[in-house]
Amino acid sequence: MGDTTTLTIRVPVNLKRRLDKLARKSKLSKSWLATDAVEQYVAEQERQATLVRTAEYQIESGKFLRHEEVRRWLLSWGAEKELPPPTCK
């Protein structure tokens, strides 16, 4: 399993009961289930942080579209004079 360490957390009683029940039904340990949940949560938070950093960089570089430009273009879809897609300046 590689290097591991112990992490102690406080959870609501009802959550602990649900974890106990899930462990029994899935035949997986509570430790495995909790580790998997924390791993997924941390990975998602890291992914979101990367997306935010990327978006901030794009905004600082001027690579973005204003909401109103996109809205105007989308509302023109299917119209006789459909607007061309907006472009980043």
C-alpha positions in Angstrom: 0.0 0.0 0.0 3.0 2.3 0.2 3.6 5.0 2.8 0.6 5.9 4.9 -0.2 8.0 7.9 -3.1 8.3 10.3 -5.6 11.2 10.0 -8.2 11.7 12.7 -11.4 13.7 11.9 -14.6 14.5 13.7 -17.8 13.7 11.7 -21.4 13.9 12.6 -22.8 10.8 14.2 -25.2 10.2 11.3 -22.4 10.4 8.8 -20.4 7.8 10.8 -23.5 5.5 10.8 -23.8 5.9 7.1 -20.2 5.1 6.6 -20.5 2.0 8.8 -23.5 0.8 6.8 -21.8 1.4 3.5 -18.7 -0.5 4.6 -20.8 -3.5 5.7 -22.8 -3.5 2.4 -19.8 -3.0 0.1 -17.5 -5.3 2.1 -14.9 -2.5 2.0 -13.2 -1.1 5.1 -14.3 2.3 6.5 -10.7 3.4 6.1 -10.6 2.5 2.4 -13.9 4.3 1.8 -12.8 7.4 3.7 -9.4 7.4 1.9 -11.1 7.1 -1.5 -13.6 9.9 -0.6 -10.8 12.2 0.5 -8.7 11.4 -2.5 -11.5 12.2 -4.9 -12.3 15.5 -3.0 -8.7 16.6 -3.1 -8.3 15.7 -6.8 -11.4 17.7 -7.6 -10.3 20.7 -5.6 -6.9 20.6 -7.3 -8.6 20.4 -10.7 -10.8 23.4 -9.9 -7.8 25.4 -8.7 -6.0 24.7 -11.9 -9.1 25.9 -13.9 -9.3 29.1 -11.9 -5.6 29.8 -12.4 -6.0 29.2 -16.2 -9.0 31.4 -16.4 -7.2 34.2 -14.5 -4.3 34.0 -16.8 -6.6 34.1 -19.9 -8.4 37.1 -18.5 -5.1 38.9 -17.7 -3.9 38.1 -21.3 -7.2 39.5 -22.8 -8.3 36.1 -24.0 -11.9 36.1 -23.0 -15.4 37.0 -24.3 -17.8 39.2 -22.6 -21.1 37.7 -21.6 -23.1 40.2 -23.6 -21.2 39.4 -26.8 -21.8 35.7 -26.5 -25.5 36.3 -25.6 -26.0 38.5 -28.6 -24.5 35.9 -30.9 -26.5 33.0 -29.4 -29.7 35.0 -29.6 -29.0 35.5 -33.3 -28.9 31.8 -34.1 -31.6 30.8 -36.6 -32.3 34.4 -37.4 -32.2 35.7 -41.0 -29.0 37.6 -40.3 -27.2 35.4 -37.8 -24.2 37.1 -36.3 -20.7 35.7 -36.7 -19.2 34.1 -33.6 -17.4 36.6 -31.4 -13.7 36.4 -31.1 -11.2 37.2 -28.4 -9.5 40.5 -28.9 
